[in-house]
C-alpha cells in the first residue's frame, strides 16, 4: 500500500513538473513566434483600400476555399447591363507579393443565416506575415495613397451615384451602409471583390457625352448651370483668398419639374460623383459619419432630396417606426454649415414646397442661392414636343402642346405624354 502511495505521489509530481516545463516551452515558443511572425489588425475603414491594392498588385494564393458570386452592372465592352462573376474574399485568404506570403483572416463572425456580399467596409481583418518580409506601415500607406488617387482620378470618368443609408434603411437594421451605382472610373465599383472576366474600368454605367441634350429648361436653369461651371474653375481664386471652395443651392419647385434630372445631368457634365443622403433612415451619428466620409470623394456633389418632408418646426417628420433614432435639425444644420468645412463640395437640396421648410434651413450660410424649377411654359412644351415628335410626327406637336397647356402638366408628365404619343404612332397602337 505504501509503495503504491509513493508511486502515485511520484506520478503527480512528475506531471506537475512536466506541466511547468511545458508552460515554459510554450512561453518560449510564443516569444520566438512573436519575433518571427507579426500580426496586425486592420479596422473596417482600412480594409477596402488594402484589399483593393492586393487584388491589383498581388497574386491570390491557390489554397483555401474560394468564394464567388455574381452582380449586375453595365458592361462597357458588351454595351448593355449584364451579370458578371467575381470572387469574394473569404474568411481566410493568402496573397503573394514578390513570392512572399501575406495571410489575411476575418475578425468578424458571421451571423447564422447571413451571407457576405463582398462589402469590405464593414469588417475588420488580421494580417499575418513574416517580420522581415514586409514593412506593413509602408504597404498600408501605399494602398491608401492609391485608393485616394482612384477617388480623384481625372483620367477616367468619376461620375457615379453613391447612396448613403442609415441603419434603419438597411434590411437587417444593424448597420448603416453605402451602395454604388454607375460610374466607370470612380472607386465606387472597387468594393473589395475581384471581377473574373472584366477589368474594374470596364464595369460601370454609360455616361452621355452631352447629358443636357434631352433636357429642356428655362434660361434661368441654364444660367445656374453655367454658374456651377464657373465655380468649378475658380478653385485657385477661393484658395488665394482663404475661402472654402464650396457651393450650396436649394432647388425648389413642384414635383416633376426636373430637379433630380438636372442634378444627375450636372454630375455627368462636371464628371463629379453624386452622393445621395437618405436622411430619413439616419441617426445623428450616422449622418456625421457619412458626411465626413464623403469628403474624401471631393470634388463631389452632396444631394439631399425632398428636404421639406423631413422637418417641420424643428421636429423630424417621418414616423419613428421607420427610424428609431431620428435625426435632429441641429445635426443637419451643423453638417451643412458647421465648423467642419465642405471643401470641394457642391451641396444641393431639393424641396417641393419651400414654405414647409424650417426657417433655420433658409438662413444665410446654408445655401448660396435658391433656384426655382417651374412648370414648363408653352415655349418649353413646344421644344419638348418637337424634340420627341417633330422629326416624324410634326402635325401632332401643336395639338399636344395645347393639351399640355390645358392640363398644366409638369415637365415629367408632359414628357411622358409626348413619349406615349410617339410610341403609339410608331407601334400603330389604338
Secondary structure, 3 states (H helix, E strand, C coil): CHHHHHHHHHHHHHHHHHHHHHHHHHHHHHHHHHHHEEEEEECHHHHHHHHHHHHHHCEECCCCCCEEEEEEEEECCCCEEEEEEEEECCCEEEEEECCEEEEEEECCCCCCCCCCCCCHHHCCEEEEEEHHHCCHHHHHHHHHHHHHHHHCCCCCCCCCEEEEECHHHCCCCCCCEEEEECCCCCHHHCCCCEECCCCHHHECCCCCCCCCCCCCCCHHHHHHHHHHHHHHCCHHHHHHCCCCCEEEEEEECCCCCCHHHHHHHHHHHHCCEEEEECHHHCCHHHHHHHHHHHHHHCCEEEEECCHHHCEECCEECCCCCCCCCCCCHHHHHHHHHCCCCCCCEEEEEEECCHHHCCHHHHCCCCCCEEEECCCCCHHHHHHHHHHHHHCCCCHHHHHHHHHHHHHCCCHHHHHHHHHHHHHHHHHCCC
